[in-house]
Amino acid sequence: MAVQATMREAPEYEVPTGALGDADTPRSTPSVELLGYRIDQLDLEATAQRCRDAIVRMGRVHHVSLAAAKAVNARRDRRLAEILGNAELVTADGQSLVWASRLLGEPLPGRVPGIDLMLRLLEIAETEGFRVFFLGARPDVLARALTNLRARYPRLIIAGSHHGYFDAESCTDVCAEINQGRPQILFVAMSSPRKEYWVSDYGSMLDVEVIVGVGGSLDVLAGVVRRAPRWIQRAGLEWAFRLLQEPRRLWRRYLFTNARFIGIVAAALARRAIGRLGFQRRGL
C-alpha cells in the first residue's frame, strides 16, 4: 500500500526524451526513444538470446518489460523512470506500445510479453543447464506453479524459490538465500513498481547474471489466473480480458492509465506533426 500511495502523491512531470538513464551505461542492442523511454528493438527470441549471452559471457542484465500502464505511471514516479532508463534491457510488453512506435515512426519489431520471455528462457535453461530461481507470488501459488513447471520442464534445474510476501527486514536474508542457490537467472514475480524498486535496492547484493521481472506470470502458470487467447493478445485487448477477471481491482487502473496513455501518444503525434510543418516551412 505504501508504494501505491507514493505513486499517487508524486507530481506528474514530462519525461524528457533522451534524459533517462546513465550515458555511461554500455548499450549492445539497437534501441529507440519512444514517449521519452529507451526501448530495445528486439523481438522475443532476440531478447531471450541477449539474456543467454549475458550468462555465457558472465555479464549482467536486468530486463524490464514496459507496458502502457508502466509508461504512464513512470511519468508520476521519477524513481521508476530512472530505473527504466538504467535497466540494461527494456522491451515492449504491451501491444499499445508497438502500435504507438509505428505511429511515431520508430517501429518496434513486436511485443515481448513477460510470461512468454520467461517460458523461452526456461527452455534455454533446461537445454543448457542454467540454474533458475523464482521469487514472488503467494506461497500456495508459487508451489502450484513450480509443480506445473517441473512437469513441463523435467530437466530444469530449479535452484530455489521464495514467495513474495516478505517484509523489508527480510530482504537481506532473501538475497542470501538466492545467492546460496547459485542461479544464473532470477525471475521476480511481483507487481510493478515493487519488483523494479526491489531489484534497484537489492540487485547489487545478488550474484545473478540475469534478472527478469515477470509480474503475475506465476499466477498464470499456477492456473489461478487465465491468460487471454492469442487473438485477444494480437488485438491489443489483453487488458480487457484481465479486467473481466478482476473488475473491482483493475477497473480504475485501466480507465485512467489507458486514457492518459492515449493522451500522451496524441501529444507526441501533435509535436511530430508541428515539427514536420516547421521543417517544411524552413525548407521553403
Summary of the structure (lengths in Angstrom):
residues: 284
radius of gyration: 19.2
end to end distance: 56.4
largest distance: 67.7
contacts: 879
relative contact order: 0.13
helix: 55%
strand: 14%
